């Protein structure tokens, strides 16, 4: 069983993005993948968002490091990350058993945190809300496992 976990920081309101991500959870389960989403929003992060960028990133980093597992293949998502197509993205999922994705808060991820990850990818040159980033990432995770399993979803 492959375990993929997406850690993110967002307001604690259930919305359409959660529903769409839950759909992807069911789809990747077909391939023996356990996909999960964990919102790390906390009181400290809410207060940090009133601070400057570096102070906020430091607090985000502390929250992410609480769930940081050395054995996981860790992928940070940031605007300055590598831009890859779906086939290259699928290769990041290949032959891994535990994968963690990190979507930063409003001020993004710190350079130090990004350096601790195995890869740093960009979803697009465009800027997305966390809700949209979660949806895009969950669809690409499903698409990636379709590619790896020769499923016709990815044409």
N, CA, C and O atoms as a GROMACS GRO file, in nm:
protein
  620
    1UNK      N    1   0.086  -0.119   0.000
    1UNK     CA    2   0.000   0.000   0.000
    1UNK      C    3   0.090   0.124   0.000
    1UNK      O    4   0.182   0.136   0.080
    2UNK      N    5   0.061   0.215  -0.090
    2UNK     CA    6   0.130   0.343  -0.097
    2UNK      C    7   0.051   0.444  -0.015
    2UNK      O    8  -0.072   0.450  -0.024
    3UNK      N    9   0.122   0.523   0.065
    3UNK     CA   10   0.058   0.628   0.145
    3UNK      C   11   0.103   0.762   0.092
    3UNK      O   12   0.222   0.790   0.082
    4UNK      N   13   0.004   0.847   0.057
    4UNK     CA   14   0.032   0.983   0.011
    4UNK      C   15  -0.046   1.077   0.101
    4UNK      O   16  -0.167   1.063   0.119
    5UNK      N   17   0.025   1.175   0.158
    5UNK     CA   18  -0.042   1.270   0.246
    5UNK      C   19  -0.010   1.412   0.198
    5UNK      O   20   0.104   1.445   0.169
    6UNK      N   21  -0.114   1.492   0.188
    6UNK     CA   22  -0.100   1.632   0.148
    6UNK      C   23  -0.124   1.718   0.272
    6UNK      O   24  -0.234   1.718   0.328
    7UNK      N   25  -0.021   1.789   0.313
    7UNK     CA   26  -0.031   1.880   0.427
    7UNK      C   27  -0.047   2.022   0.373
    7UNK      O   28   0.022   2.063   0.280
    8UNK      N   29  -0.139   2.095   0.432
    8UNK     CA   30  -0.165   2.230   0.385
    8UNK      C   31  -0.211   2.318   0.501
    8UNK      O   32  -0.241   2.269   0.610
    9UNK      N   33  -0.216   2.447   0.474
    9UNK     CA   34  -0.261   2.544   0.573
    9UNK      C   35  -0.372   2.625   0.509
    9UNK      O   36  -0.352   2.693   0.409
   10UNK      N   37  -0.492   2.617   0.568
   10UNK     CA   38  -0.606   2.691   0.515
   10UNK      C   39  -0.708   2.711   0.626
   10UNK      O   40  -0.704   2.643   0.729
   11UNK      N   41  -0.799   2.804   0.605
   11UNK     CA   42  -0.906   2.824   0.702
   11UNK      C   43  -0.982   2.695   0.720
   11UNK      O   44  -0.999   2.618   0.626
   12UNK      N   45  -1.028   2.671   0.840
   12UNK     CA   46  -1.097   2.545   0.875
   12UNK      C   47  -1.243   2.544   0.834
   12UNK      O   48  -1.331   2.525   0.918
   13UNK      N   49  -1.269   2.564   0.708
   13UNK     CA   50  -1.407   2.558   0.661
   13UNK      C   51  -1.417   2.450   0.554
   13UNK      O   52  -1.339   2.448   0.459
   14UNK      N   53  -1.513   2.361   0.570
   14UNK     CA   54  -1.534   2.255   0.470
   14UNK      C   55  -1.601   2.319   0.349
   14UNK      O   56  -1.696   2.396   0.362
   15UNK      N   57  -1.552   2.286   0.232
   15UNK     CA   58  -1.604   2.347   0.110
   15UNK      C   59  -1.595   2.249  -0.007
   15UNK      O   60  -1.565   2.131   0.012
   16UNK      N   61  -1.621   2.299  -0.124
   16UNK     CA   62  -1.621   2.217  -0.245
   16UNK      C   63  -1.486   2.150  -0.269
   16UNK      O   64  -1.481   2.038  -0.320
   17UNK      N   65  -1.376   2.216  -0.234
   17UNK     CA   66  -1.244   2.156  -0.257
   17UNK      C   67  -1.232   2.025  -0.178
   17UNK      O   68  -1.172   1.929  -0.227
   18UNK      N   69  -1.287   2.022  -0.058
   18UNK     CA   70  -1.282   1.899   0.022
   18UNK      C   71  -1.360   1.787  -0.046
   18UNK      O   72  -1.316   1.673  -0.050
   19UNK      N   73  -1.477   1.821  -0.100
   19UNK     CA   74  -1.560   1.723  -0.170
   19UNK      C   75  -1.487   1.667  -0.292
   19UNK      O   76  -1.488   1.546  -0.314
   20UNK      N   77  -1.425   1.754  -0.369
   20UNK     CA   78  -1.353   1.710  -0.488
   20UNK      C   79  -1.230   1.625  -0.452
   20UNK      O   80  -1.200   1.527  -0.520
   21UNK      N   81  -1.161   1.662  -0.346
   21UNK     CA   82  -1.046   1.584  -0.302
   21UNK      C   83  -1.089   1.448  -0.249
   21UNK      O   84  -1.019   1.348  -0.269
   22UNK      N   85  -1.203   1.441  -0.182
   22UNK     CA   86  -1.256   1.314  -0.134
   22UNK      C   87  -1.285   1.220  -0.252
   22UNK      O   88  -1.267   1.099  -0.242
   23UNK      N   89  -1.330   1.276  -0.362
   23UNK     CA   90  -1.353   1.196  -0.483
   23UNK      C   91  -1.222   1.134  -0.531
   23UNK      O   92  -1.219   1.017  -0.569
   24UNK      N   93  -1.114   1.212  -0.530
   24UNK     CA   94  -0.984   1.162  -0.573
   24UNK      C   95  -0.932   1.053  -0.479
   24UNK      O   96  -0.866   0.959  -0.522
   25UNK      N   97  -0.964   1.067  -0.350
   25UNK     CA   98  -0.924   0.965  -0.252
   25UNK      C   99  -0.982   0.830  -0.293
   25UNK      O  100  -0.913   0.728  -0.290
   26UNK      N  101  -1.109   0.830  -0.331
   26UNK     CA  102  -1.173   0.706  -0.374
   26UNK      C  103  -1.112   0.651  -0.502
   26UNK      O  104  -1.096   0.530  -0.517
   27UNK      N  105  -1.079   0.741  -0.594
   27UNK     CA  106  -1.023   0.696  -0.723
   27UNK      C  107  -0.885   0.634  -0.708
   27UNK      O  108  -0.858   0.530  -0.769
   28UNK      N  109  -0.796   0.694  -0.629
   28UNK     CA  110  -0.660   0.639  -0.616
   28UNK      C  111  -0.659   0.512  -0.531
   28UNK      O  112  -0.566   0.432  -0.540
   29UNK      N  113  -0.760   0.495  -0.450
   29UNK     CA  114  -0.770   0.373  -0.369
   29UNK      C  115  -0.772   0.249  -0.459
   29UNK      O  116  -0.724   0.143  -0.419
   30UNK      N  117  -0.825   0.263  -0.578
   30UNK     CA  118  -0.828   0.155  -0.676
   30UNK      C  119  -0.688   0.101  -0.704
   30UNK      O  120  -0.671  -0.017  -0.733
   31UNK      N  121  -0.588   0.188  -0.695
   31UNK     CA  122  -0.449   0.149  -0.722
   31UNK      C  123  -0.374   0.110  -0.594
   31UNK      O  124  -0.252   0.093  -0.597
   32UNK      N  125  -0.444   0.096  -0.485
   32UNK     CA  126  -0.379   0.060  -0.359
   32UNK      C  127  -0.309   0.178  -0.294
   32UNK      O  128  -0.211   0.161  -0.222
   33UNK      N  129  -0.360   0.296  -0.320
   33UNK     CA  130  -0.302   0.419  -0.266
   33UNK      C  131  -0.394   0.475  -0.159
   33UNK      O  132  -0.514   0.493  -0.181
   34UNK      N  133  -0.338   0.503  -0.043
   34UNK     CA  134  -0.412   0.569   0.065
   34UNK      C  135  -0.375   0.716   0.060
   34UNK      O  136  -0.264   0.755   0.099
   35UNK      N  137  -0.468   0.798   0.014
   35UNK     CA  138  -0.446   0.942   0.000
   35UNK      C  139  -0.517   1.014   0.113
   35UNK      O  140  -0.634   0.987   0.141
   36UNK      N  141  -0.447   1.106   0.176
   36UNK     CA  142  -0.506   1.183   0.285
   36UNK      C  143  -0.469   1.330   0.276
   36UNK      O  144  -0.368   1.366   0.215
   37UNK      N  145  -0.550   1.413   0.337
   37UNK     CA  146  -0.529   1.558   0.341
   37UNK      C  147  -0.533   1.603   0.486
   37UNK      O  148  -0.627   1.571   0.559
   38UNK      N  149  -0.432   1.678   0.528
   38UNK     CA  150  -0.425   1.723   0.666
   38UNK      C  151  -0.405   1.874   0.669
   38UNK      O  152  -0.305   1.926   0.620
   39UNK      N  153  -0.502   1.942   0.727
   39UNK     CA  154  -0.496   2.088   0.742
   39UNK      C  155  -0.424   2.118   0.873
   39UNK      O  156  -0.468   2.074   0.980
   40UNK      N  157  -0.316   2.193   0.866
   40UNK     CA  158  -0.236   2.224   0.984
   40UNK      C  159  -0.265   2.362   1.042
   40UNK      O  160  -0.187   2.414   1.121
   41UNK      N  161  -0.378   2.421   1.002
   41UNK     CA  162  -0.412   2.553   1.056
   41UNK      C  163  -0.420   2.545   1.208
   41UNK      O  164  -0.479   2.453   1.264
   42UNK      N  165  -0.360   2.644   1.273
   42UNK     CA  166  -0.362   2.650   1.419
   42UNK      C  167  -0.376   2.795   1.462
   42UNK      O  168  -0.368   2.886   1.380
   43UNK      N  169  -0.396   2.815   1.589
   43UNK     CA  170  -0.405   2.951   1.643
   43UNK      C  171  -0.276   3.028   1.615
   43UNK      O  172  -0.279   3.146   1.580
   44UNK      N  173  -0.163   2.959   1.630
   44UNK     CA  174  -0.034   3.023   1.603
   44UNK      C  175  -0.020   3.068   1.459
   44UNK      O  176   0.037   3.174   1.432
   45UNK      N  177  -0.071   2.988   1.367
   45UNK     CA  178  -0.063   3.026   1.226
   45UNK      C  179  -0.156   3.142   1.197
   45UNK      O  180  -0.119   3.233   1.122
   46UNK      N  181  -0.275   3.142   1.254
   46UNK     CA  182  -0.367   3.255   1.234
   46UNK      C  183  -0.302   3.384   1.279
   46UNK      O  184  -0.313   3.487   1.212
   47UNK      N  185  -0.235   3.379   1.393
   47UNK     CA  186  -0.167   3.498   1.444
   47UNK      C  187  -0.047   3.534   1.357
   47UNK      O  188  -0.018   3.652   1.336
   48UNK      N  189   0.023   3.433   1.305
   48UNK     CA  190   0.141   3.456   1.222
   48UNK      C  191   0.107   3.529   1.094
   48UNK      O  192   0.188   3.606   1.042
   49UNK      N  193  -0.013   3.505   1.043
   49UNK     CA  194  -0.050   3.567   0.917
   49UNK      C  195  -0.065   3.717   0.928
   49UNK      O  196  -0.078   3.787   0.827
   50UNK      N  197  -0.063   3.768   1.050
   50UNK     CA  198  -0.065   3.912   1.072
   50UNK      C  199   0.077   3.969   1.077
   50UNK      O  200   0.095   4.090   1.082
   51UNK      N  201   0.178   3.881   1.077
   51UNK     CA  202   0.318   3.920   1.087
   51UNK      C  203   0.376   3.940   0.947
   51UNK      O  204   0.304   3.935   0.847
   52UNK      N  205   0.505   3.963   0.944
   52UNK     CA  206   0.571   3.976   0.814
   52UNK      C  207   0.597   3.837   0.754
   52UNK      O  208   0.576   3.735   0.820
   53UNK      N  209   0.643   3.835   0.631
   53UNK     CA  210   0.660   3.710   0.558
   53UNK      C  211   0.756   3.614   0.627
   53UNK      O  212   0.723   3.496   0.642
   54UNK      N  213   0.872   3.659   0.669
   54UNK     CA  214   0.969   3.566   0.727
   54UNK      C  215   0.921   3.509   0.859
   54UNK      O  216   0.942   3.391   0.886
   55UNK      N  217   0.856   3.590   0.943
   55UNK     CA  218   0.803   3.538   1.070
   55UNK      C  219   0.691   3.437   1.044
   55UNK      O  220   0.683   3.334   1.111
   56UNK      N  221   0.607   3.466   0.947
   56UNK     CA  222   0.499   3.373   0.912
   56UNK      C  223   0.555   3.242   0.861
   56UNK      O  224   0.512   3.134   0.903
   57UNK      N  225   0.652   3.250   0.771
   57UNK     CA  226   0.711   3.128   0.717
   57UNK      C  227   0.777   3.045   0.827
   57UNK      O  228   0.771   2.922   0.823
   58UNK      N  229   0.837   3.110   0.924
   58UNK     CA  230   0.900   3.038   1.034
   58UNK      C  231   0.795   2.959   1.113
   58UNK      O  232   0.820   2.845   1.152
   59UNK      N  233   0.680   3.020   1.136
   59UNK     CA  234   0.574   2.950   1.210
   59UNK      C  235   0.516   2.837   1.126
   59UNK      O  236   0.487   2.730   1.178
   60UNK      N  237   0.497   2.861   0.994
   60UNK     CA  238   0.450   2.753   0.907
   60UNK      C  239   0.548   2.636   0.913
   60UNK      O  240   0.508   2.520   0.925
   61UNK      N  241   0.677   2.668   0.906
   61UNK     CA  242   0.779   2.564   0.906
   61UNK      C  243   0.771   2.481   1.033
   61UNK      O  244   0.781   2.359   1.027
   62UNK      N  245   0.754   2.545   1.148
   62UNK     CA  246   0.743   2.471   1.274
   62UNK      C  247   0.626   2.373   1.270
   62UNK      O  248   0.638   2.260   1.317
   63UNK      N  249   0.513   2.416   1.212
   63UNK     CA  250   0.397   2.327   1.202
   63UNK      C  251   0.426   2.210   1.107
   63UNK      O  252   0.391   2.096   1.137
   64UNK      N  253   0.488   2.239   0.995
   64UNK     CA  254   0.519   2.133   0.899
   64UNK      C  255   0.621   2.034   0.956
   64UNK      O  256   0.612   1.914   0.930
   65UNK      N  257   0.717   2.085   1.031
   65UNK     CA  258   0.818   1.995   1.087
   65UNK      C  259   0.760   1.900   1.191
   65UNK      O  260   0.818   1.794   1.217
   66UNK      N  261   0.646   1.935   1.250
   66UNK     CA  262   0.580   1.844   1.345
   66UNK      C  263   0.533   1.716   1.277
   66UNK      O  264   0.524   1.612   1.341
   67UNK      N  265   0.503   1.724   1.147
   67UNK     CA  266   0.454   1.606   1.074
   67UNK      C  267   0.558   1.552   0.976
   67UNK      O  268   0.531   1.456   0.903
   68UNK      N  269   0.675   1.611   0.976
   68UNK     CA  270   0.784   1.575   0.886
   68UNK      C  271   0.837   1.437   0.925
   68UNK      O  272   0.882   1.417   1.037
   69UNK      N  273   0.831   1.345   0.833
   69UNK     CA  274   0.880   1.209   0.858
   69UNK      C  275   0.998   1.184   0.766
   69UNK      O  276   0.987   1.191   0.644
   70UNK      N  277   1.112   1.154   0.827
   70UNK     CA  278   1.235   1.135   0.750
   70UNK      C  279   1.221   1.026   0.644
   70UNK      O  280   1.279   1.037   0.536
   71UNK      N  281   1.144   0.921   0.675
   71UNK     CA  282   1.133   0.809   0.580
   71UNK      C  283   1.048   0.845   0.458
   71UNK      O  284   1.057   0.779   0.354
   72UNK      N  285   0.966   0.948   0.468
   72UNK     CA  286   0.880   0.988   0.356
   72UNK      C  287   0.961   1.053   0.244
   72UNK      O  288   1.066   1.113   0.267
   73UNK      N  289   0.910   1.039   0.124
   73UNK     CA  290   0.961   1.118   0.012
   73UNK      C  291   0.884   1.248   0.018
   73UNK      O  292   0.762   1.249   0.000
   74UNK      N  293   0.954   1.358   0.042
   74UNK     CA  294   0.889   1.486   0.072
   74UNK      C  295   0.898   1.581  -0.048
   74UNK      O  296   1.005   1.606  -0.102
   75UNK      N  297   0.781   1.632  -0.087
   75UNK     CA  298   0.772   1.723  -0.202
   75UNK      C  299   0.706   1.853  -0.156
   75UNK      O  300   0.590   1.854  -0.114
   76UNK      N  301   0.780   1.961  -0.165
   76UNK     CA  302   0.723   2.093  -0.135
   76UNK      C  303   0.669   2.151  -0.265
   76UNK      O  304   0.720   2.123  -0.373
   77UNK      N  305   0.566   2.232  -0.252
   77UNK     CA  306   0.508   2.299  -0.368
   77UNK      C  307   0.528   2.449  -0.350
   77UNK      O  308   0.489   2.507  -0.249
   78UNK      N  309   0.589   2.510  -0.450
   78UNK     CA  310   0.611   2.654  -0.444
   78UNK      C  311   0.621   2.709  -0.586
   78UNK      O  312   0.651   2.635  -0.680
   79UNK      N  313   0.596   2.838  -0.603
   79UNK     CA  314   0.602   2.898  -0.736
   79UNK      C  315   0.738   2.884  -0.804
   79UNK      O  316   0.747   2.882  -0.927
   80UNK      N  317   0.845   2.874  -0.724
   80UNK     CA  318   0.979   2.864  -0.780
   80UNK      C  319   1.025   2.720  -0.800
   80UNK      O  320   1.141   2.696  -0.836
   81UNK      N  321   0.936   2.624  -0.778
   81UNK     CA  322   0.972   2.485  -0.795
   81UNK      C  323   0.984   2.444  -0.940
   81UNK      O  324   0.954   2.522  -1.031
   82UNK      N  325   1.029   2.321  -0.961
   82UNK     CA  326   1.041   2.266  -1.097
   82UNK      C  327   0.904   2.257  -1.160
   82UNK      O  328   0.806   2.222  -1.094
   83UNK      N  329   0.899   2.289  -1.287
   83UNK     CA  330   0.776   2.275  -1.364
   83UNK      C  331   0.787   2.145  -1.443
   83UNK      O  332   0.880   2.125  -1.520
   84UNK      N  333   0.690   2.057  -1.421
   84UNK     CA  334   0.694   1.927  -1.485
   84UNK      C  335   0.560   1.897  -1.550
   84UNK      O  336   0.457   1.954  -1.512
   85UNK      N  337   0.561   1.808  -1.649
   85UNK     CA  338   0.435   1.763  -1.707
   85UNK      C  339   0.384   1.644  -1.627
   85UNK      O  340   0.447   1.600  -1.531
   86UNK      N  341   0.270   1.592  -1.666
   86UNK     CA  342   0.206   1.484  -1.589
   86UNK      C  343   0.289   1.356  -1.587
   86UNK      O  344   0.289   1.285  -1.486
   87UNK      N  345   0.357   1.326  -1.694
   87UNK     CA  346   0.439   1.204  -1.698
   87UNK      C  347   0.559   1.217  -1.604
   87UNK      O  348   0.591   1.123  -1.532
   88UNK      N  349   0.624   1.332  -1.605
   88UNK     CA  350   0.736   1.353  -1.512
   88UNK      C  351   0.685   1.354  -1.367
   88UNK      O  352   0.750   1.302  -1.277
   89UNK      N  353   0.568   1.414  -1.346
   89UNK     CA  354   0.509   1.414  -1.212
   89UNK      C  355   0.487   1.270  -1.165
   89UNK      O  356   0.516   1.237  -1.050
   90UNK      N  357   0.435   1.186  -1.254
   90UNK     CA  358   0.410   1.045  -1.218
   90UNK      C  359   0.538   0.976  -1.174
   90UNK      O  360   0.536   0.892  -1.084
   91UNK      N  361   0.649   1.012  -1.235
   91UNK     CA  362   0.776   0.950  -1.197
   91UNK      C  363   0.818   0.983  -1.054
   91UNK      O  364   0.892   0.906  -0.992
   92UNK      N  365   0.771   1.096  -1.000
   92UNK     CA  366   0.800   1.128  -0.860
   92UNK      C  367   0.723   1.036  -0.766
   92UNK      O  368   0.760   1.021  -0.650
   93UNK      N  369   0.616   0.975  -0.814
   93UNK     CA  370   0.535   0.884  -0.734
   93UNK      C  371   0.582   0.740  -0.745
   93UNK      O  372   0.549   0.656  -0.661
   94UNK      N  373   0.659   0.712  -0.848
   94UNK     CA  374   0.700   0.576  -0.882
   94UNK      C  375   0.793   0.518  -0.775
   94UNK      O  376   0.887   0.583  -0.729
   95UNK      N  377   0.765   0.394  -0.739
   95UNK     CA  378   0.849   0.317  -0.647
   95UNK      C  379   0.866   0.382  -0.510
   95UNK      O  380   0.970   0.365  -0.446
   96UNK      N  381   0.767   0.455  -0.465
   96UNK     CA  382   0.770   0.516  -0.332
   96UNK      C  383   0.659   0.450  -0.249
   96UNK      O  384   0.556   0.410  -0.302
   97UNK      N  385   0.681   0.441  -0.119
   97UNK     CA  386   0.575   0.385  -0.034
   97UNK      C  387   0.511   0.492   0.054
   97UNK      O  388   0.394   0.479   0.090
   98UNK      N  389   0.584   0.596   0.088
   98UNK     CA  390   0.531   0.703   0.171
   98UNK      C  391   0.573   0.838   0.111
   98UNK      O  392   0.692   0.869   0.102
   99UNK      N  393   0.474   0.916   0.069
   99UNK     CA  394   0.500   1.044   0.004
   99UNK      C  395   0.424   1.153   0.078
   99UNK      O  396   0.305   1.137   0.108
  100UNK      N  397   0.492   1.262   0.106
  100UNK     CA  398   0.428   1.378   0.169
  100UNK      C  399   0.443   1.499   0.079
  100UNK      O  400   0.552   1.530   0.032
  101UNK      N  401   0.331   1.567   0.055
  101UNK     CA  402   0.330   1.693  -0.018
  101UNK      C  403   0.303   1.805   0.082
  101UNK      O  404   0.227   1.787   0.177
  102UNK      N  405   0.365   1.920   0.060
  102UNK     CA  406   0.347   2.034   0.149
  102UNK      C  407   0.307   2.157   0.068
  102UNK      O  408   0.380   2.203  -0.019
  103UNK      N  409   0.189   2.210   0.099
  103UNK     CA  410   0.140   2.334   0.038
  103UNK      C  411   0.150   2.440   0.147
  103UNK      O  412   0.087   2.428   0.252
  104UNK      N  413   0.229   2.543   0.124
  104UNK     CA  414   0.253   2.645   0.226
  104UNK      C  415   0.132   2.733   0.253
  104UNK      O  416   0.029   2.723   0.188
  105UNK      N  417   0.149   2.819   0.352
  105UNK     CA  418   0.046   2.914   0.388
  105UNK      C  419   0.046   3.034   0.295
  105UNK      O  420   0.106   3.029   0.187
  106UNK      N  421  -0.020   3.139   0.336
  106UNK     CA  422  -0.035   3.259   0.253
  106UNK      C  423   0.099   3.317   0.209
  106UNK      O  424   0.108   3.376   0.102
  107UNK      N  425   0.203   3.301   0.291
  107UNK     CA  426   0.335   3.353   0.257
  107UNK      C  427   0.428   3.247   0.200
  107UNK      O  428   0.548   3.272   0.183
  108UNK      N  429   0.375   3.130   0.171
  108UNK     CA  430   0.457   3.026   0.110
  108UNK      C  431   0.546   2.955   0.211
  108UNK      O  432   0.530   2.970   0.332
  109UNK      N  433   0.638   2.877   0.159
  109UNK     CA  434   0.729   2.798   0.241
  109UNK      C  435   0.865   2.867   0.250
  109UNK      O  436   0.908   2.935   0.157
  110UNK      N  437   0.932   2.850   0.362
  110UNK     CA  438   1.065   2.910   0.378
  110UNK      C  439   1.167   2.834   0.294
  110UNK      O  440   1.149   2.716   0.263
  111UNK      N  441   1.272   2.902   0.258
  111UNK     CA  442   1.381   2.842   0.182
  111UNK      C  443   1.438   2.722   0.258
  111UNK      O  444   1.465   2.617   0.200
  112UNK      N  445   1.456   2.738   0.389
  112UNK     CA  446   1.512   2.630   0.472
  112UNK      C  447   1.423   2.506   0.468
  112UNK      O  448   1.474   2.393   0.461
  113UNK      N  449   1.292   2.525   0.474
  113UNK     CA  450   1.202   2.410   0.469
  113UNK      C  451   1.209   2.343   0.332
  113UNK      O  452   1.217   2.220   0.324
  114UNK      N  453   1.207   2.421   0.228
  114UNK     CA  454   1.214   2.366   0.092
  114UNK      C  455   1.340   2.282   0.075
  114UNK      O  456   1.338   2.177   0.011
  115UNK      N  457   1.451   2.328   0.134
  115UNK     CA  458   1.578   2.255   0.124
  115UNK      C  459   1.573   2.121   0.198
  115UNK      O  460   1.649   2.030   0.164
  116UNK      N  461   1.488   2.107   0.297
  116UNK     CA  462   1.474   1.982   0.371
  116UNK      C  463   1.396   1.877   0.293
  116UNK      O  464   1.403   1.758   0.324
  117UNK      N  465   1.322   1.920   0.192
  117UNK     CA  466   1.240   1.829   0.112
  117UNK      C  467   1.324   1.766   0.002
  117UNK      O  468   1.429   1.818  -0.036
  118UNK      N  469   1.277   1.653  -0.048
  118UNK     CA  470   1.348   1.583  -0.155
  118UNK      C  471   1.330   1.652  -0.289
  118UNK      O  472   1.420   1.649  -0.374
  119UNK      N  473   1.215   1.714  -0.310
  119UNK     CA  474   1.185   1.783  -0.435
  119UNK      C  475   1.105   1.909  -0.404
  119UNK      O  476   1.037   1.918  -0.302
  120UNK      N  477   1.113   2.003  -0.496
  120UNK     CA  478   1.033   2.125  -0.490
  120UNK      C  479   0.970   2.144  -0.627
  120UNK      O  480   1.040   2.169  -0.725
  121UNK      N  481   0.838   2.131  -0.634
  121UNK     CA  482   0.767   2.140  -0.761
  121UNK      C  483   0.674   2.260  -0.763
  121UNK      O  484   0.631   2.310  -0.659
  122UNK      N  485   0.644   2.306  -0.884
  122UNK     CA  486   0.547   2.412  -0.905
  122UNK      C  487   0.428   2.354  -0.980
  122UNK      O  488   0.446   2.278  -1.076
  123UNK      N  489   0.309   2.388  -0.938
  123UNK     CA  490   0.190   2.342  -1.011
  123UNK      C  491   0.165   2.425  -1.135
  123UNK      O  492   0.101   2.379  -1.230
  124UNK      N  493   0.215   2.550  -1.135
  124UNK     CA  494   0.188   2.640  -1.247
  124UNK      C  495   0.261   2.771  -1.223
  124UNK      O  496   0.306   2.799  -1.112
  125UNK      N  497   0.272   2.850  -1.328
  125UNK     CA  498   0.321   2.987  -1.312
  125UNK      C  499   0.212   3.076  -1.254
  125UNK      O  500   0.240   3.186  -1.205
  126UNK      N  501   0.088   3.029  -1.258
  126UNK     CA  502  -0.023   3.105  -1.201
  126UNK      C  503  -0.024   3.089  -1.050
  126UNK      O  504   0.031   2.993  -0.997
  127UNK      N  505  -0.087   3.181  -0.981
  127UNK     CA  506  -0.104   3.172  -0.836
  127UNK      C  507  -0.243   3.118  -0.808
  127UNK      O  508  -0.342   3.165  -0.864
  128UNK      N  509  -0.250   3.016  -0.719
  128UNK     CA  510  -0.378   2.954  -0.683
  128UNK      C  511  -0.403   2.968  -0.534
  128UNK      O  512  -0.310   2.976  -0.454
  129UNK      N  513  -0.530   2.971  -0.497
  129UNK     CA  514  -0.567   2.961  -0.356
  129UNK      C  515  -0.534   2.819  -0.312
  129UNK      O  516  -0.512   2.730  -0.395
  130UNK      N  517  -0.530   2.798  -0.182
  130UNK     CA  518  -0.502   2.663  -0.131
  130UNK      C  519  -0.608   2.564  -0.174
  130UNK      O  520  -0.580   2.447  -0.198
  131UNK      N  521  -0.732   2.611  -0.182
  131UNK     CA  522  -0.840   2.524  -0.224
  131UNK      C  523  -0.815   2.471  -0.366
  131UNK      O  524  -0.830   2.352  -0.392
  132UNK      N  525  -0.779   2.559  -0.454
  132UNK     CA  526  -0.754   2.520  -0.593
  132UNK      C  527  -0.627   2.434  -0.602
  132UNK      O  528  -0.625   2.336  -0.676
  133UNK      N  529  -0.523   2.472  -0.529
  133UNK     CA  530  -0.398   2.394  -0.531
  133UNK      C  531  -0.424   2.250  -0.486
  133UNK      O  532  -0.371   2.155  -0.545
  134UNK      N  533  -0.505   2.233  -0.382
  134UNK     CA  534  -0.539   2.098  -0.335
  134UNK      C  535  -0.609   2.018  -0.443
  134UNK      O  536  -0.578   1.900  -0.463
  135UNK      N  537  -0.702   2.081  -0.513
  135UNK     CA  538  -0.777   2.012  -0.618
  135UNK      C  539  -0.684   1.973  -0.732
  135UNK      O  540  -0.687   1.858  -0.779
  136UNK      N  541  -0.601   2.066  -0.777
  136UNK     CA  542  -0.508   2.037  -0.887
  136UNK      C  543  -0.412   1.926  -0.847
  136UNK      O  544  -0.390   1.832  -0.923
  137UNK      N  545  -0.356   1.937  -0.726
  137UNK     CA  546  -0.261   1.835  -0.680
  137UNK      C  547  -0.329   1.699  -0.669
  137UNK      O  548  -0.271   1.599  -0.712
  138UNK      N  549  -0.448   1.693  -0.614
  138UNK     CA  550  -0.515   1.563  -0.598
  138UNK      C  551  -0.545   1.500  -0.734
  138UNK      O  552  -0.535   1.378  -0.749
  139UNK      N  553  -0.582   1.581  -0.831
  139UNK     CA  554  -0.608   1.528  -0.965
  139UNK      C  555  -0.479   1.478  -1.028
  139UNK      O  556  -0.479   1.375  -1.094
  140UNK      N  557  -0.370   1.550  -1.008
  140UNK     CA  558  -0.242   1.507  -1.065
  140UNK      C  559  -0.190   1.380  -0.997
  140UNK      O  560  -0.126   1.297  -1.062
  141UNK      N  561  -0.218   1.365  -0.868
  141UNK     CA  562  -0.181   1.241  -0.800
  141UNK      C  563  -0.257   1.125  -0.862
  141UNK      O  564  -0.199   1.021  -0.891
  142UNK      N  565  -0.387   1.142  -0.882
  142UNK     CA  566  -0.467   1.037  -0.946
  142UNK      C  567  -0.415   1.011  -1.088
  142UNK      O  568  -0.395   0.895  -1.126
  143UNK      N  569  -0.394   1.116  -1.165
  143UNK     CA  570  -0.344   1.101  -1.301
  143UNK      C  571  -0.209   1.030  -1.301
  143UNK      O  572  -0.183   0.943  -1.385
  144UNK      N  573  -0.123   1.066  -1.207
  144UNK     CA  574   0.009   1.004  -1.198
  144UNK      C  575  -0.001   0.854  -1.176
  144UNK      O  576   0.071   0.777  -1.240
  145UNK      N  577  -0.089   0.812  -1.086
  145UNK     CA  578  -0.103   0.668  -1.063
  145UNK      C  579  -0.170   0.599  -1.181
  145UNK      O  580  -0.145   0.481  -1.206
  146UNK      N  581  -0.255   0.670  -1.254
  146UNK     CA  582  -0.310   0.614  -1.378
  146UNK      C  583  -0.198   0.590  -1.479
  146UNK      O  584  -0.194   0.484  -1.543
  147UNK      N  585  -0.109   0.687  -1.493
  147UNK     CA  586   0.005   0.672  -1.586
  147UNK      C  587   0.091   0.553  -1.545
  147UNK      O  588   0.127   0.471  -1.628
  148UNK      N  589   0.123   0.544  -1.417
  148UNK     CA  590   0.209   0.436  -1.369
  148UNK      C  591   0.146   0.298  -1.384
  148UNK      O  592   0.216   0.197  -1.394
  149UNK      N  593   0.011   0.294  -1.387
  149UNK     CA  594  -0.060   0.166  -1.397
  149UNK      C  595  -0.121   0.143  -1.535
  149UNK      O  596  -0.206   0.055  -1.551
  150UNK      N  597  -0.079   0.222  -1.635
  150UNK     CA  598  -0.129   0.210  -1.772
  150UNK      C  599  -0.280   0.214  -1.781
  150UNK      O  600  -0.341   0.145  -1.862
  151UNK      N  601  -0.341   0.295  -1.697
  151UNK     CA  602  -0.485   0.315  -1.699
  151UNK      C  603  -0.518   0.415  -1.809
  151UNK      O  604  -0.444   0.512  -1.826
  152UNK      N  605  -0.627   0.397  -1.883
  152UNK     CA  606  -0.656   0.486  -1.997
  152UNK      C  607  -0.699   0.629  -1.960
  152UNK      O  608  -0.717   0.712  -2.050
  153UNK      N  609  -0.717   0.660  -1.832
  153UNK     CA  610  -0.760   0.796  -1.795
  153UNK      C  611  -0.666   0.900  -1.854
  153UNK      O  612  -0.711   1.002  -1.907
  154UNK      N  613  -0.536   0.876  -1.847
  154UNK     CA  614  -0.440   0.970  -1.906
  154UNK      C  615  -0.417   0.927  -2.049
  154UNK      O  616  -0.357   0.823  -2.076
  155UNK      N  617  -0.464   1.008  -2.140
  155UNK     CA  618  -0.455   0.972  -2.282
  155UNK      C  619  -0.327   1.023  -2.344
  155UNK      O  620  -0.303   1.001  -2.463
   0.00000   0.00000   0.00000
